[in-house]
Amino acid sequence: MRPTDPDADVDVVVVGGGIGGLGSALALARSGYAVRVLEQEPEFGELGAGLQIAPNATRVLRSWDLLDEVVDLGVTPRRLVLRDALDGSELTHLDVAETVRRYGAPYVVTHRSDLLAALLRGCREAGVDLVTDAPVHDVELAADHAVAVGDRRRDRGRVVVAADGLGSRLRSRLSDDEPVSSAYVAYRGALPLADLPDTSGLALDDVVVYIGPGCHFVQYPLRRGELFNQVAVFRSPRALAGEQEWGTPDELDAAFAAACDGIREALPNLWRNRWWRMYDREPISTWVHGSSSSPATRPTPCSSTSRRAPARPSRMPRSSPSRPRRPAPRTAPTGIARSRRTPRSGRCAPPGCSAPHASGATCGTATACSAPPATPCCATATRTTSATSTGSTRAERFRSR
């Protein structure tokens, strides 16, 4: 990204350039605010593979003029099929191809990096100031502004939005809580369809979820059907026993040893050098502290553990080519704040639940949707916002051995 002048004030400074941070930035920029995004990595990117985006989220993408791009790069599945993980029999199915008729927007599955690329393009077109290699370790609060403080720069805005994930340094302004382990772990694998040895038994136009005791297994196509995404989620006995090393490949094999042939034949296609431990956050009493705020992150944030440390991959209206006019200043309190979210939406089901949720996620799966919230955070009522996970969210951080 181009170098920027940290002394040039903006309305909103967003800390974190993931899906939540870019989604917040785009929503604010399209509302007329001057926004800067600070990403700690040398480039914007996403770890992980597929995610599912339900109609409430695709409606937002449509309002941002991004839906056509996301649909073109993704897949609109025919059905969501629930199967028994032990014998493979169908339990029920949902005709998700009907979501456009019923809800006015499609149900889409896409690669995380494709969604992030679309949001990044949207932010550029909306005039968002995108800054990389800019870690932030603190926020300073004043009566009428906040300052995101890094090692090499200080960025001032009327509001700071902390979208810096599970390991958020800014969340401590709101709470001294720590992530809570769910004892569940996810393994992912997104491979070119041509590389799979046998595709005769795969449903290439459905999202298939196998549900079993303490586990589930998800399959669906990505990137116009060129990739096939698979996710295995299970409860780790070692985690329940309090051991430090848990969720390892031998536990994966043991968790699905009694599963149906379809799952056991698919296990070798999962990545074995990286896995995602799944965490939760307890609700907190406020998402706002003066000029700082925090919107929620993905519904199933995880802690990625790997055998080696891979590099982190971690709008203007069409009629108007110029930057939207900045609205008149609005009175707001100062401090750190979090955007609103329905309390404990993820508690409607246990961690292994695979039921679709209003967020467009599959609660408890590593394929949960991280698409921007249907109602963008309102930074006009706060000075700093943070996208660290709270409530029903589970947070995701990368940890190498």
Secondary structure as the mmCIF struct_conf table of DSSP 4:
data_model
#
loop_
_struct_conf.conf_type_id
_struct_conf.id
_struct_conf.beg_label_comp_id
_struct_conf.beg_label_asym_id
_struct_conf.beg_label_seq_id
_struct_conf.end_label_comp_id
_struct_conf.end_label_asym_id
_struct_conf.end_label_seq_id
TURN_TY1_P TURN_TY1_P1 PRO A 6 ASP A 7
BEND BEND1 ALA A 8 ALA A 8
STRN STRN1 VAL A 10 VAL A 15
BEND BEND2 GLY A 18 GLY A 18
HELX_RH_AL_P HELX_RH_AL_P1 ILE A 19 ARG A 30
TURN_TY1_P TURN_TY1_P2 SER A 31 GLY A 32
STRN STRN2 VAL A 35 LEU A 38
BEND BEND3 GLN A 40 GLU A 43
BEND BEND4 GLY A 48 GLY A 48
STRN STRN3 GLY A 50 ILE A 53
HELX_RH_AL_P HELX_RH_AL_P2 PRO A 55 SER A 63
TURN_TY1_P TURN_TY1_P3 TRP A 64 ASP A 65
HELX_RH_AL_P HELX_RH_AL_P3 LEU A 67 LEU A 73
BEND BEND5 GLY A 74 GLY A 74
STRN STRN4 VAL A 75 VAL A 75
BEND BEND6 ARG A 78 ARG A 78
STRN STRN5 ARG A 79 ASP A 84
TURN_TY1_P TURN_TY1_P4 ALA A 85 ASP A 87
STRN STRN6 GLU A 90 LEU A 94
HELX_RH_3T_P HELX_RH_3T_P1 VAL A 96 GLU A 98
HELX_RH_AL_P HELX_RH_AL_P4 THR A 99 TYR A 103
BEND BEND7 GLY A 104 ALA A 105
STRN STRN7 VAL A 108 HIS A 111
HELX_RH_AL_P HELX_RH_AL_P5 ARG A 112 GLU A 125
TURN_TY1_P TURN_TY1_P5 ALA A 126 GLY A 127
STRN STRN8 ASP A 129 VAL A 131
BEND BEND8 ASP A 133 ASP A 133
STRN STRN9 VAL A 136 LEU A 141
BEND BEND9 ALA A 143 ASP A 144
STRN STRN10 ALA A 146 GLY A 150
BEND BEND10 ASP A 151 ARG A 152
STRN STRN11 ARG A 154 ALA A 162
TURN_TY1_P TURN_TY1_P6 LEU A 166 GLY A 167
BEND BEND11 ARG A 169 LEU A 170
HELX_RH_3T_P HELX_RH_3T_P2 ARG A 171 ARG A 173
TURN_TY1_P TURN_TY1_P7 LEU A 174 LEU A 174
STRN STRN12 VAL A 180 PRO A 192
HELX_RH_3T_P HELX_RH_3T_P3 LEU A 193 ASP A 195
BEND BEND12 LEU A 196 PRO A 197
TURN_TY1_P TURN_TY1_P8 SER A 200 GLY A 201
TURN_TY1_P TURN_TY1_P9 LEU A 204 ASP A 205
STRN STRN13 ASP A 206 GLY A 212
TURN_TY1_P TURN_TY1_P10 PRO A 213 GLY A 214
STRN STRN14 CYS A 215 LEU A 222
HELX_RH_3T_P HELX_RH_3T_P4 ARG A 223 GLY A 225
TURN_TY1_P TURN_TY1_P11 GLU A 226 GLU A 226
STRN STRN15 LEU A 227 ARG A 235
HELX_RH_AL_P HELX_RH_AL_P6 PRO A 237 LEU A 240
TURN_TY1_P TURN_TY1_P12 ALA A 241 GLY A 242
BEND BEND13 GLN A 244 GLU A 245
BEND BEND14 GLY A 247 GLY A 247
HELX_RH_AL_P HELX_RH_AL_P7 PRO A 249 ALA A 255
TURN_TY1_P TURN_TY1_P13 PHE A 256 ALA A 258
BEND BEND15 ALA A 259 ALA A 259
HELX_RH_AL_P HELX_RH_AL_P8 ASP A 261 ALA A 266
HELX_RH_3T_P HELX_RH_3T_P5 LEU A 267 ASN A 269
BEND BEND16 LEU A 270 LEU A 270
BEND BEND17 ARG A 272 ASN A 273
STRN STRN16 ARG A 274 ASP A 280
BEND BEND18 SER A 285 SER A 285
BEND BEND19 TRP A 287 TRP A 287
STRN STRN17 VAL A 288 GLY A 290
TURN_TY1_P TURN_TY1_P14 SER A 291 SER A 291
STRN STRN18 SER A 292 SER A 293
BEND BEND20 PRO A 299 THR A 300
STRN STRN19 CYS A 302 SER A 306
BEND BEND21 ARG A 307 ARG A 308
TURN_TY1_P TURN_TY1_P15 ARG A 318 SER A 319
BEND BEND22 SER A 322 SER A 322
HELX_LH_PP_P HELX_LH_PP_P1 ARG A 323 PRO A 329
STRN STRN20 GLY A 335 ALA A 337
TURN_TY1_P TURN_TY1_P16 PRO A 343 ARG A 344
HELX_RH_3T_P HELX_RH_3T_P6 SER A 345 CYS A 348
BEND BEND23 ALA A 349 ALA A 349
TURN_TY1_P TURN_TY1_P17 PRO A 351 GLY A 352
STRN STRN21 PRO A 356 PRO A 356
TURN_TY1_P TURN_TY1_P18 ALA A 358 SER A 359
BEND BEND24 GLY A 360 GLY A 360
STRN STRN22 THR A 362 THR A 362
TURN_TY1_P TURN_TY1_P19 CYS A 363 GLY A 364
BEND BEND25 THR A 365 THR A 365
TURN_TY1_P TURN_TY1_P20 ALA A 366 THR A 367
HELX_LH_PP_P HELX_LH_PP_P2 ALA A 371 PRO A 373
BEND BEND26 ALA A 374 THR A 375
HELX_RH_3T_P HELX_RH_3T_P7 ALA A 379 ALA A 381
BEND BEND27 ARG A 383 ARG A 383
STRN STRN23 THR A 385 THR A 385
TURN_TY1_P TURN_TY1_P21 GLY A 391 SER A 392
STRN STRN24 ARG A 397 SER A 400
#
